[in-house]
């Protein structure tokens, strides 16, 4: 599972010109689900992102998490994070999870963030979305659960 995390002053998602999710200060999280991801990945990644210290403290150092700042999260499903561009000119999405599995794990990720006490807004799964955000910093990080999976 991959989360492209952006620290933001605010963000929103529109579908057919209507706002379906909107936040103030916090994070916009673009979430990609791989075909071999499980609930473990959703739980681990939500905990990692929720506790990621990317917000400034009083000294201007990135020492605070979204929990510390009482920020909000906007989670947007983005299967293109698993686009493989190594061959040819068109990305291959063979590594991305199928729609049903991806939606289930996307919702698990959202629920895990909410369990941490984070206010979460979402986009609309499998919809054509227009995402607007104001990146703060800018701060943009890729966090991947594959790097942390225990050896089986």
DSSP file (Angstrom, degrees, kcal/mol; ACC not computed):
  #  RESIDUE AA STRUCTURE BP1 BP2  ACC     N-H-->O    O-->H-N    N-H-->O    O-->H-N    TCO  KAPPA ALPHA  PHI   PSI    X-CA   Y-CA   Z-CA
    1    1 A X              0   0    0      0, 0.0   144,-2.4     0, 0.0   145,-0.5   0.000 360.0 360.0 360.0 139.7    0.0    0.0    0.0
    2    2 A X  E     -AB  32 144A   0     30,-2.6    30,-3.1   142,-0.2     2,-0.5  -0.965 360.0-169.2-124.7 135.9    1.3    3.4   -0.9
    3    3 A X  E     -AB  31 143A   0    140,-2.8   140,-2.6    -2,-0.4     2,-0.8  -0.979   8.9-160.1-123.8 118.9    0.4    6.8    0.6
    4    4 A X  E     -AB  30 142A   0     26,-2.8    26,-2.6    -2,-0.5     2,-0.5  -0.881  24.3-162.3 -93.6 109.2    1.5   10.0   -1.1
    5    5 A X  E     -AB  29 141A   0    136,-3.3   136,-2.7    -2,-0.8     2,-0.5  -0.811  13.0-174.3-104.2 128.3    1.2   12.4    1.8
    6    6 A X  E     -AB  28 140A   0     22,-2.4    22,-2.3    -2,-0.5     2,-0.4  -0.984  22.6-135.3-122.7 127.2    1.0   16.2    1.3
    7    7 A X  E     -A   27   0A   0    132,-2.1   129,-3.2    -2,-0.5   132,-0.5  -0.669  39.7-175.6 -75.7 129.1    1.0   18.6    4.2
    8    8 A X  E     -AB  26 135A   0     18,-2.8    18,-2.2    -2,-0.4   127,-0.2  -0.889  46.9-145.5-133.1 156.9   -1.7   21.2    3.3
    9    9 A X  E    S-     0   0A   0    125,-2.8     2,-0.3     1,-0.4   126,-0.1   0.669  91.9 -32.9 -83.7 -23.3   -3.3   24.4    4.4
   10   10 A X  E     - B   0 134A   0    124,-0.7   124,-2.2    16,-0.1    -1,-0.4  -0.926  61.6-172.6 177.0 164.9   -6.5   23.0    3.0
   11   11 A X  E     -CB  23 133A   0     12,-1.8    12,-2.9    -2,-0.3     2,-0.3  -0.985   2.2-169.1-166.5 160.1   -8.0   20.8    0.3
   12   12 A X  E     -CB  22 132A   0    120,-2.8   120,-2.9    -2,-0.3     2,-0.4  -0.990  13.3-142.4-153.8 158.8  -11.1   19.5   -1.4
   13   13 A X  E     -CB  21 131A   0      8,-2.7     7,-2.8    -2,-0.3     8,-1.3  -0.984  16.0-164.6-124.3 134.2  -12.4   17.0   -3.8
   14   14 A X  E     -CB  19 130A   0    116,-2.6   116,-2.5    -2,-0.4     2,-0.4  -0.933   7.4-169.2-118.6 144.1  -15.1   17.5   -6.4
   15   15 A X  E >  S-C   18   0A   0      3,-2.6     3,-1.9    -2,-0.4   114,-0.1  -0.997  83.2  -9.6-127.9 125.0  -17.1   15.0   -8.4
   16   16 A X  T 3  S-     0   0    0    112,-0.5    -1,-0.1    -2,-0.4     3,-0.1   0.864 131.5 -55.8  53.3  38.3  -19.3   16.4  -11.2
   17   17 A X  T 3  S+     0   0    0      1,-0.2     2,-0.4   113,-0.0    -1,-0.3   0.426 115.6 113.5  79.5  -1.6  -18.6   19.9   -9.9
   18   18 A X  E <  S-C   15   0A   0     -3,-1.9    -3,-2.6     2,-0.0     2,-0.4  -0.878  71.7-117.7-108.0 135.2  -19.9   19.1   -6.4
   19   19 A X  E     +C   14   0A   0     -2,-0.4    -5,-0.3    -5,-0.2     3,-0.1  -0.545  35.1 170.2 -70.1 123.3  -17.6   19.1   -3.3
   20   20 A X  E     +     0   0A   0     -7,-2.8   102,-0.4    -2,-0.4     2,-0.3   0.587  69.2  17.7-107.8 -17.0  -17.6   15.5   -1.8
   21   21 A X  E     +C   13   0A   0     -8,-1.3    -8,-2.7   100,-0.1    -1,-0.4  -0.960  64.8 172.3-155.9 137.4  -14.8   16.0    0.7
   22   22 A X  E     +C   12   0A   0     -2,-0.3     2,-0.3   -10,-0.2   -10,-0.2  -0.995   1.8 175.5-150.3 139.1  -13.2   19.1    2.2
   23   23 A X  E     -C   11   0A   0    -12,-2.9   -12,-1.8    -2,-0.3     3,-0.1  -0.927  17.8-147.2-136.6 163.1  -10.6   19.8    4.9
   24   24 A X  S    S-     0   0    0      1,-0.3   -16,-0.1    -2,-0.3    -1,-0.1   0.142  72.9  -2.2 -96.4-138.9   -8.7   22.7    6.4
   25   25 A X  S    S+     0   0    0    -15,-0.1    47,-2.5     1,-0.1    -1,-0.3  -0.237 104.2  63.0 -53.9 132.6   -5.2   22.4    7.9
   26   26 A X  E    S-Ad   8  72A   0    -18,-2.2   -18,-2.8    45,-0.3     2,-0.4  -0.938  83.7 -32.8 158.3-129.9   -3.8   18.8    7.7
   27   27 A X  E     -Ad   7  73A   0     45,-2.5    47,-2.5    -2,-0.3     2,-0.5  -0.980  26.5-151.2-133.4 140.3   -2.9   16.2    5.1
   28   28 A X  E     -Ad   6  74A   0    -22,-2.3   -22,-2.4    -2,-0.4     2,-0.6  -0.973  25.1-164.4-102.6 126.7   -4.1   15.2    1.7
   29   29 A X  E     -Ad   5  75A   0     45,-3.2    47,-3.0    -2,-0.5     2,-0.6  -0.946  11.4-160.6-119.1 112.7   -3.4   11.5    1.3
   30   30 A X  E     -Ad   4  76A   0    -26,-2.6   -26,-2.8    -2,-0.6     2,-0.5  -0.843  21.3-157.4 -89.0 122.8   -3.4    9.9   -2.1
   31   31 A X  E     -Ad   3  77A   0     45,-2.8    47,-3.3    -2,-0.6     2,-0.4  -0.905  14.4-173.0-115.3 124.2   -3.8    6.1   -1.4
   32   32 A X  E     -A    2   0A   0    -30,-3.1   -30,-2.6    -2,-0.5     2,-0.5  -0.932   9.9-154.4-112.4 137.8   -2.8    3.3   -3.8
   33   33 A X        -     0   0    0     -2,-0.4    64,-2.8   -32,-0.2     2,-0.2  -0.945   7.4-147.7-116.1 128.4   -3.6   -0.3   -3.0
   34   34 A X  B >   -F   96   0B   0     -2,-0.5     3,-1.7    62,-0.3    62,-0.3  -0.538  26.8-112.4 -90.7 158.9   -1.6   -3.2   -4.4
   35   35 A X  T 3  S+     0   0    0     60,-2.4    61,-0.1     1,-0.3    63,-0.1   0.707 116.6  48.7 -66.4 -19.2   -3.0   -6.6   -5.3
   36   36 A X  T 3  S+     0   0    0     59,-0.3    -1,-0.3    61,-0.0     2,-0.1   0.303  85.4 119.6-102.5  10.5   -1.1   -8.3   -2.5
   37   37 A X    <   -     0   0    0     -3,-1.7     2,-0.2     3,-0.1    68,-0.1  -0.377  40.2-173.4 -73.9 154.6   -2.1   -5.8    0.2
   38   38 A X     >  -     0   0    0     -2,-0.1     4,-1.5    67,-0.1     3,-0.4  -0.727  45.7 -84.6-133.5-178.6   -4.0   -6.9    3.3
   39   39 A X  H  > S+     0   0    0      1,-0.2     4,-2.5    -2,-0.2     5,-0.2   0.807 125.0  64.5 -61.6 -29.1   -5.7   -5.4    6.4
   40   40 A X  H  > S+     0   0    0      1,-0.2     4,-2.9     2,-0.2     5,-0.2   0.930 101.3  49.2 -58.7 -44.5   -2.3   -5.4    8.0
   41   41 A X  H  > S+     0   0    0     -3,-0.4     4,-2.7     1,-0.2     5,-0.3   0.914 110.8  49.5 -61.8 -43.9   -1.1   -2.9    5.4
   42   42 A X  H  X S+     0   0    0     -4,-1.5     4,-1.9     2,-0.2    -1,-0.2   0.905 115.0  44.0 -62.8 -42.5   -4.1   -0.7    5.9
   43   43 A X  H  X S+     0   0    0     -4,-2.5     4,-2.2     2,-0.2    -2,-0.2   0.941 115.9  46.0 -68.0 -48.8   -3.6   -0.7    9.7
   44   44 A X  H  X S+     0   0    0     -4,-2.9     4,-2.5    -5,-0.2    -2,-0.2   0.926 114.7  47.3 -60.9 -46.0    0.2   -0.2    9.6
   45   45 A X  H  X S+     0   0    0     -4,-2.7     4,-2.9    -5,-0.2     5,-0.3   0.893 110.8  50.8 -67.3 -40.5    0.0    2.6    7.0
   46   46 A X  H  X S+     0   0    0     -4,-1.9     4,-2.7    -5,-0.3    -1,-0.2   0.919 112.7  47.1 -62.3 -43.0   -2.7    4.5    8.8
   47   47 A X  H  X S+     0   0    0     -4,-2.2     4,-1.3     2,-0.2    -2,-0.2   0.910 113.8  48.0 -64.0 -42.5   -0.7    4.3   12.1
   48   48 A X  H  < S+     0   0    0     -4,-2.5     4,-0.4    -5,-0.2     3,-0.3   0.948 116.3  41.9 -63.7 -49.6    2.4    5.4   10.3
   49   49 A X  H >< S+     0   0    0     -4,-2.9     3,-1.0     1,-0.2    17,-0.4   0.905 112.4  54.4 -66.0 -42.5    0.8    8.3    8.5
   50   50 A X  H 3< S+     0   0    0     -4,-2.7    17,-0.9    -5,-0.3    16,-0.3   0.779 116.7  37.7 -63.3 -26.9   -1.2    9.4   11.6
   51   51 A X  T 3< S+     0   0    0     -4,-1.3     2,-0.3    -3,-0.3    -1,-0.3   0.335  83.9 127.9-106.5   5.0    1.9    9.6   13.7
   52   52 A X    <   -     0   0    0     -3,-1.0     2,-1.4    -4,-0.4    14,-0.4  -0.470  58.2-136.7 -66.0 124.7    4.2   11.0   11.0
   53   53 A X        +     0   0    0     -2,-0.3    12,-0.3     1,-0.2    -1,-0.1  -0.651  57.9 128.4 -89.2  88.1    5.9   14.1   12.4
   54   54 A X        +     0   0    0     -2,-1.4     2,-0.4    10,-0.9    -1,-0.2   0.289  44.3  92.2-123.3   7.2    5.7   16.6    9.5
   55   55 A X  E    S-G   64   0C   0      9,-2.7     9,-2.6    -3,-0.2     8,-1.4  -0.826  79.5-106.0-106.7 146.3    4.1   19.6   11.1
   56   56 A X  E     -G   62   0C   0     -2,-0.4     6,-0.2     6,-0.2     2,-0.1  -0.385  25.8-150.0 -73.6 140.6    6.2   22.4   12.6
   57   57 A X    >   -     0   0    0      4,-2.4     3,-1.9    -2,-0.1    -1,-0.1  -0.225  48.3 -76.1 -88.9-170.2    6.6   22.9   16.4
   58   58 A X  T 3  S+     0   0    0      1,-0.3    -2,-0.1     2,-0.1    -1,-0.0   0.730 134.4  53.0 -63.4 -22.3    7.1   26.3   18.0
   59   59 A X  T 3  S-     0   0    0      2,-0.2    -1,-0.3     0, 0.0     3,-0.1   0.366 120.0-107.5 -94.1   4.2   10.7   26.3   16.8
   60   60 A X  S <  S+     0   0    0     -3,-1.9     2,-0.3     1,-0.3    -2,-0.1   0.647  77.0 132.5  80.4  14.8    9.8   25.6   13.2
   61   61 A X        -     0   0    0     -6,-0.1    -4,-2.4     1,-0.0     2,-1.7  -0.775  69.1-110.7 -99.7 144.9   11.0   22.0   13.2
   62   62 A X  E    S+G   56   0C   0     -2,-0.3    -6,-0.2    -6,-0.2    -9,-0.1  -0.561  73.6 124.9 -74.9  90.0    8.9   19.1   11.9
   63   63 A X  E     +     0   0C   0     -2,-1.7     2,-0.3    -8,-1.4    -1,-0.2   0.385  46.9  82.0-126.0  -3.4    8.2   17.5   15.3
   64   64 A X  E     -G   55   0C   0     -9,-2.6    -9,-2.7    -3,-0.3   -10,-0.9  -0.839  60.2-145.4-115.7 146.8    4.4   17.3   15.4
   65   65 A X     >  -     0   0    0     -2,-0.3     4,-1.7   -12,-0.3     5,-0.2  -0.445  37.3-100.6 -94.7 173.5    2.0   14.8   13.9
   66   66 A X  H  >>S+     0   0    0    -14,-0.4     5,-2.0   -17,-0.4     4,-0.6   0.816 126.4  55.9 -62.6 -30.4   -1.5   15.5   12.6
   67   67 A X  H >45S+     0   0    0    -17,-0.9     3,-0.5     2,-0.2    -1,-0.2   0.905 106.1  49.6 -66.7 -42.3   -2.7   14.2   15.9
   68   68 A X  H 345S+     0   0    0      1,-0.2    -2,-0.2     2,-0.1    -1,-0.2   0.842 117.0  40.5 -65.0 -34.1   -0.7   16.8   17.8
   69   69 A X  H 3<5S-     0   0    0     -4,-1.7    -1,-0.2     2,-0.0    -2,-0.2   0.472 104.3-127.3 -94.6  -3.1   -2.0   19.6   15.6
   70   70 A X  T <<5 +     0   0    0     -4,-0.6    -3,-0.2    -3,-0.5    -4,-0.1   0.866  53.6 162.0  55.3  39.2   -5.6   18.3   15.5
   71   71 A X      < -     0   0    0     -5,-2.0    48,-0.6    -6,-0.2   -45,-0.3  -0.216  34.6-117.9 -79.6 175.3   -5.4   18.5   11.7
   72   72 A X  E     -de  26 119A   0    -47,-2.5   -45,-2.5    46,-0.1     2,-0.4  -0.749  16.4-138.4-112.9 161.0   -7.8   16.8    9.3
   73   73 A X  E     -de  27 120A   0     46,-2.6    48,-3.0    -2,-0.3     2,-0.5  -0.971   6.1-162.6-122.8 137.5   -7.1   14.2    6.6
   74   74 A X  E     -de  28 121A   0    -47,-2.5   -45,-3.2    -2,-0.4     2,-0.5  -0.975  15.6-161.5-115.1 114.2   -8.5   14.1    3.1
   75   75 A X  E     -de  29 122A   0     46,-2.6    48,-1.8    -2,-0.5     2,-0.5  -0.866   8.2-175.3-105.4 123.9   -8.0   10.5    1.7
   76   76 A X  E     -d   30   0A   0    -47,-3.0   -45,-2.8    -2,-0.5     2,-0.2  -0.972  24.4-128.0-122.1 121.9   -8.2   10.1   -2.1
   77   77 A X  E     +d   31   0A   0     -2,-0.5     2,-0.2   -47,-0.2   -45,-0.2  -0.486  31.8 174.0 -66.8 132.3   -8.0    6.7   -3.8
   78   78 A X    >   +     0   0    0    -47,-3.3     3,-1.7    -2,-0.2     4,-0.1  -0.707  17.5 178.1-147.0  90.7   -5.4    6.7   -6.5
   79   79 A X  G >  S+     0   0    0      1,-0.3     3,-2.1    -2,-0.2    -1,-0.1   0.731  75.9  78.6 -64.8 -20.3   -4.7    3.4   -8.2
   80   80 A X  G >  S+     0   0    0      1,-0.3     3,-1.9     2,-0.2    -1,-0.3   0.634  71.7  80.2 -67.1 -10.9   -2.2    5.2  -10.5
   81   81 A X  G <  S+     0   0    0     -3,-1.7    -1,-0.3     1,-0.3    -2,-0.2   0.710  93.3  51.7 -64.7 -17.1    0.3    5.2   -7.7
   82   82 A X  G <  S+     0   0    0     -3,-2.1    13,-0.5    -4,-0.1     2,-0.4   0.108  80.4 131.6-103.2  20.2    0.9    1.6   -8.8
   83   83 A X    <   -     0   0    0     -3,-1.9     2,-0.6    10,-0.1    10,-0.2  -0.609  48.2-148.9 -72.6 126.9    1.5    2.6  -12.4
   84   84 A X  B     +H   92   0D   0      8,-3.1     8,-2.3    -2,-0.4     3,-0.2  -0.887  21.6 173.3-101.2 117.8    4.6    0.9  -13.8
   85   85 A X        +     0   0    0     -2,-0.6    -1,-0.1     6,-0.2     6,-0.1   0.150  46.7 106.2-109.9  16.8    6.3    3.1  -16.4
   86   86 A X  S    S+     0   0    0      6,-0.1     2,-0.4     1,-0.1    -1,-0.1   0.855  79.7  42.3 -68.2 -34.9    9.5    1.0  -16.9
   87   87 A X  S    S-     0   0    0     -3,-0.2     3,-0.2     3,-0.1     5,-0.1  -0.894 112.0 -17.5-116.8 143.4    8.5   -0.4  -20.3
   88   88 A X  S    S-     0   0    0     -2,-0.4     3,-0.0     1,-0.2     0, 0.0  -0.112  86.1 -75.3  66.9-162.8    6.8    1.3  -23.2
   89   89 A X  S    S+     0   0    0      2,-0.1     2,-0.5     1,-0.1    -1,-0.2   0.488 107.4  73.2-114.8  -8.5    5.0    4.6  -23.1
   90   90 A X  S    S-     0   0    0     -3,-0.2    -3,-0.1    -6,-0.0    -1,-0.1  -0.930  85.3-116.9-109.8 130.3    1.7    3.6  -21.4
   91   91 A X        -     0   0    0     -2,-0.5     2,-0.4    -6,-0.1    -6,-0.2  -0.302  21.0-137.2 -63.6 145.9    1.8    2.7  -17.7
   92   92 A X  B     -H   84   0D   0     -8,-2.3    -8,-3.1     1,-0.1     3,-0.2  -0.876  12.9-168.5-100.0 136.6    0.9   -0.8  -16.7
   93   93 A X    >   +     0   0    0     -2,-0.4     3,-1.3   -10,-0.2   -10,-0.1   0.003  48.1 122.5-112.9  27.8   -1.4   -1.1  -13.7
   94   94 A X  T 3  S+     0   0    0      1,-0.3    -1,-0.1   -10,-0.1   -59,-0.1   0.766  72.3  55.1 -60.7 -27.4   -0.9   -4.9  -13.2
   95   95 A X  T 3  S+     0   0    0    -13,-0.5   -60,-2.4    -3,-0.2   -59,-0.3   0.627  87.4  99.0 -83.7 -12.9    0.3   -4.4   -9.6
   96   96 A X  B <  S-F   34   0B   0     -3,-1.3   -62,-0.3   -62,-0.3     3,-0.1  -0.452  80.0-109.8 -75.3 146.4   -2.8   -2.4   -8.5
   97   97 A X        -     0   0    0    -64,-2.8   -62,-0.1    -2,-0.1   -64,-0.1  -0.340  37.8 -98.0 -69.2 154.9   -5.5   -4.2   -6.6
   98   98 A X     >  -     0   0    0    -63,-0.1     4,-2.9     1,-0.1     5,-0.3  -0.281  42.5 -98.7 -66.8 162.0   -8.9   -4.9   -8.3
   99   99 A X  H  > S+     0   0    0      1,-0.2     4,-2.5     2,-0.2     5,-0.2   0.869 119.4  46.9 -55.1 -45.3  -11.7   -2.5   -7.5
  100  100 A X  H  > S+     0   0    0      2,-0.2     4,-2.1     1,-0.2    -1,-0.2   0.949 117.2  42.0 -64.6 -49.6  -13.5   -4.6   -4.9
  101  101 A X  H  > S+     0   0    0      1,-0.2     4,-2.2     2,-0.2     5,-0.2   0.908 115.5  51.0 -64.0 -42.0  -10.3   -5.4   -2.9
  102  102 A X  H  X S+     0   0    0     -4,-2.9     4,-2.6     1,-0.2    -2,-0.2   0.917 109.7  49.2 -63.2 -43.9   -9.0   -1.9   -3.3
  103  103 A X  H  X S+     0   0    0     -4,-2.5     4,-2.4    -5,-0.3    -1,-0.2   0.909 110.4  51.0 -64.3 -40.9  -12.2   -0.3   -2.0
  104  104 A X  H  X S+     0   0    0     -4,-2.1     4,-1.9    -5,-0.2    -1,-0.2   0.932 114.9  42.0 -60.9 -46.2  -12.3   -2.6    1.0
  105  105 A X  H  X S+     0   0    0     -4,-2.2     4,-2.4     2,-0.2    -2,-0.2   0.835 111.0  56.5 -73.5 -32.0   -8.7   -1.8    2.0
  106  106 A X  H  X S+     0   0    0     -4,-2.6     4,-2.3    -5,-0.2    -1,-0.2   0.934 110.1  45.6 -59.3 -47.1   -9.2    1.9    1.2
  107  107 A X  H  X S+     0   0    0     -4,-2.4     4,-2.7     2,-0.2    -2,-0.2   0.866 109.9  54.4 -66.9 -35.9  -12.1    1.9    3.7
  108  108 A X  H  X S+     0   0    0     -4,-1.9     4,-2.3     2,-0.2    -1,-0.2   0.918 108.7  49.4 -61.0 -42.9  -10.0    0.0    6.2
  109  109 A X  H  X S+     0   0    0     -4,-2.4     4,-2.0     2,-0.2    -2,-0.2   0.940 112.0  47.5 -60.5 -48.5   -7.3    2.7    6.0
  110  110 A X  H  X S+     0   0    0     -4,-2.3     4,-2.3     1,-0.2    -2,-0.2   0.926 112.3  49.5 -59.3 -46.7   -9.8    5.4    6.5
  111  111 A X  H  X S+     0   0    0     -4,-2.7     4,-2.2     1,-0.2    -1,-0.2   0.870 108.7  53.1 -62.8 -37.2  -11.4    3.6    9.5
  112  112 A X  H  X S+     0   0    0     -4,-2.3     4,-1.0     2,-0.2    -1,-0.2   0.882 108.5  49.6 -67.1 -37.5   -7.9    3.1   11.0
  113  113 A X  H ><>S+     0   0    0     -4,-2.0     5,-1.7     1,-0.2     3,-0.6   0.924 110.9  50.2 -63.1 -43.7   -7.2    6.9   10.7
  114  114 A X  H ><5S+     0   0    0     -4,-2.3     3,-1.5     1,-0.2    -2,-0.2   0.875 104.1  58.2 -63.0 -37.6  -10.5    7.6   12.4
  115  115 A X  H 3<5S+     0   0    0     -4,-2.2    -1,-0.2     1,-0.3    -2,-0.2   0.794 100.3  58.1 -62.5 -27.6   -9.8    5.2   15.2
  116  116 A X  T <<5S-     0   0    0     -4,-1.0    -1,-0.3    -3,-0.6    -2,-0.2   0.645 126.9-102.9 -74.5 -14.0   -6.7    7.3   15.9
  117  117 A X  T < 5S+     0   0    0     -3,-1.5     2,-0.4    -4,-0.4    -3,-0.2   0.612  74.1 142.5 101.1  16.2   -8.9   10.3   16.4
  118  118 A X      < -     0   0    0     -5,-1.7     2,-0.5   -46,-0.0    -1,-0.3  -0.755  53.1-126.0 -93.1 133.8   -8.3   12.0   13.1
  119  119 A X  E     -e   72   0A   0    -48,-0.6   -46,-2.6    -2,-0.4     2,-0.4  -0.690  35.9-163.6 -76.3 123.6  -11.2   13.7   11.3
  120  120 A X  E     -e   73   0A   0     -2,-0.5     2,-0.3   -48,-0.2   -46,-0.2  -0.937  19.0-176.5-121.9 130.7  -11.2   12.2    7.8
  121  121 A X  E     -e   74   0A   0    -48,-3.0   -46,-2.6    -2,-0.4     2,-0.3  -0.841  18.2-158.7-111.1 157.5  -12.9   13.4    4.6
  122  122 A X  E     -e   75   0A   0   -102,-0.4   -46,-0.2    -2,-0.3  -109,-0.2  -0.882  16.2-126.4-133.8 164.5  -12.8   11.3    1.4
  123  123 A X        -     0   0    0    -48,-1.8     2,-0.6    -2,-0.3    -1,-0.1  -0.061  49.4 -85.1 -83.8-161.6  -13.1   11.4   -2.3
  124  124 A X    >   -     0   0    0   -110,-0.1     3,-1.8   -47,-0.1  -103,-0.0  -0.961  44.6-117.1-116.2 118.6  -15.4    9.1   -4.1
  125  125 A X  T 3  S+     0   0    0     -2,-0.6     3,-0.1     1,-0.3   -47,-0.0  -0.255  92.9   1.9 -58.7 135.2  -14.0    5.7   -5.0
  126  126 A X  T 3  S+     0   0    0      1,-0.2     2,-0.3   -49,-0.1    -1,-0.3   0.618 103.1 124.0  62.7  19.3  -13.8    5.0   -8.7
  127  127 A X  S <  S-     0   0    0     -3,-1.8     2,-0.8  -112,-0.0    -1,-0.2  -0.713  73.6-107.2-101.8 158.0  -15.1    8.4   -9.7
  128  128 A X        -     0   0    0     -2,-0.3  -112,-0.5    -3,-0.1     2,-0.3  -0.777  52.3-169.5 -79.5 115.5  -13.4   11.0  -11.9
  129  129 A X        -     0   0    0     -2,-0.8     2,-0.6  -114,-0.1  -114,-0.2  -0.809  27.8-146.7-116.2 149.8  -12.3   13.5   -9.2
  130  130 A X  E     -B   14   0A   0   -116,-2.5  -116,-2.6    -2,-0.3     2,-0.5  -0.975  23.5-162.3-110.1 118.5  -11.0   17.1   -9.3
  131  131 A X  E     -B   13   0A   0     -2,-0.6     2,-0.4  -118,-0.2  -118,-0.2  -0.892   8.5-174.8-109.4 128.2   -8.6   17.5   -6.3
  132  132 A X  E     +B   12   0A   0   -120,-2.9  -120,-2.8    -2,-0.5     2,-0.3  -0.969  14.2 157.2-119.4 135.6   -7.6   21.0   -5.1
  133  133 A X  E     -B   11   0A   0     -2,-0.4     2,-0.6  -122,-0.2  -122,-0.2  -0.992  38.7-137.1-153.1 157.7   -5.1   21.6   -2.4
  134  134 A X  E     -B   10   0A   0   -124,-2.2  -125,-2.8    -2,-0.3  -124,-0.7  -0.931  29.4-145.1-116.5 103.2   -2.7   24.1   -1.0
  135  135 A X  E     -B    8   0A   0     -2,-0.6     2,-0.6  -127,-0.2  -127,-0.3  -0.499  10.2-143.5 -71.1 132.5    0.6   22.3   -0.2
  136  136 A X  E    S-     0   0A   0   -129,-3.2     3,-0.4    -2,-0.2  -129,-0.2  -0.880  73.2 -10.5-103.1 115.8    2.3   23.8    2.8
  137  137 A X  E    S-     0   0A   0     -2,-0.6     2,-0.1     1,-0.3    -1,-0.1  -0.549 107.9 -89.9 129.3 -69.2    6.0   23.9    2.7
  138  138 A X  E    S+     0   0A   0     -2,-0.2     2,-0.5  -131,-0.2    -1,-0.3   0.540  73.5 170.0 -75.0 146.1    5.9   22.2    0.3
  139  139 A X  E     +     0   0A   0   -132,-0.5  -132,-2.1    -3,-0.4     2,-0.4  -0.981   3.2 160.7-126.1 117.6    6.0   18.9    2.1
  140  140 A X  E     +B    6   0A   0     -2,-0.5     2,-0.3  -134,-0.2  -134,-0.2  -0.986   9.3 174.9-139.2 125.6    5.3   15.7    0.1
  141  141 A X  E     -B    5   0A   0   -136,-2.7  -136,-3.3    -2,-0.4     2,-0.5  -0.969  25.1-140.0-134.1 146.4    6.3   12.2    1.2
  142  142 A X  E     -B    4   0A   0     -2,-0.3     2,-0.4  -138,-0.2  -138,-0.2  -0.927  20.9-173.8-103.6 126.1    5.7    8.7   -0.1
  143  143 A X  E     -B    3   0A   0   -140,-2.6  -140,-2.8    -2,-0.5     2,-0.4  -0.984   3.2-170.3-122.3 130.3    5.1    6.1    2.6
  144  144 A X  E >   -B    2   0A   0     -2,-0.4     3,-0.6  -142,-0.2     4,-0.2  -0.972  23.9-155.7-128.0 131.7    4.9    2.4    1.7
  145  145 A X  G >> S+     0   0    0   -144,-2.4     3,-1.8    -2,-0.4     4,-0.9   0.769  90.5  74.3 -72.4 -25.2    3.8   -0.5    3.8
  146  146 A X  G 34 S+     0   0    0   -145,-0.5     3,-0.4     1,-0.3    -1,-0.2   0.830  90.1  59.3 -57.3 -31.5    5.8   -2.9    1.7
  147  147 A X  G <4 S+     0   0    0     -3,-0.6    -1,-0.3     1,-0.2    -2,-0.2   0.698 111.4  39.7 -69.9 -18.9    8.9   -1.6    3.3
  148  148 A X  T <4 S+     0   0    0     -3,-1.8    -1,-0.2    -4,-0.2    -2,-0.2   0.476  80.0 127.7-111.5  -4.9    7.7   -2.6    6.8
  149  149 A X     <  -     0   0    0     -4,-0.9     2,-0.1    -3,-0.4     3,-0.1  -0.254  62.2-117.0 -59.1 136.2    6.1   -6.0    6.2
  150  150 A X        -     0   0    0      1,-0.1     2,-0.1     2,-0.0    -1,-0.1  -0.453  35.2 -99.7 -70.2 147.3    7.3   -8.8    8.4
  151  151 A X              0   0    0      1,-0.1    -1,-0.1    -2,-0.1     0, 0.0  -0.443 360.0 360.0 -66.5 136.6    9.0  -11.7    6.7
  152  152 A X              0   0    0     -2,-0.1    -1,-0.1    -3,-0.1    -2,-0.0   0.448 360.0 360.0 -95.1 360.0    6.7  -14.6    6.3
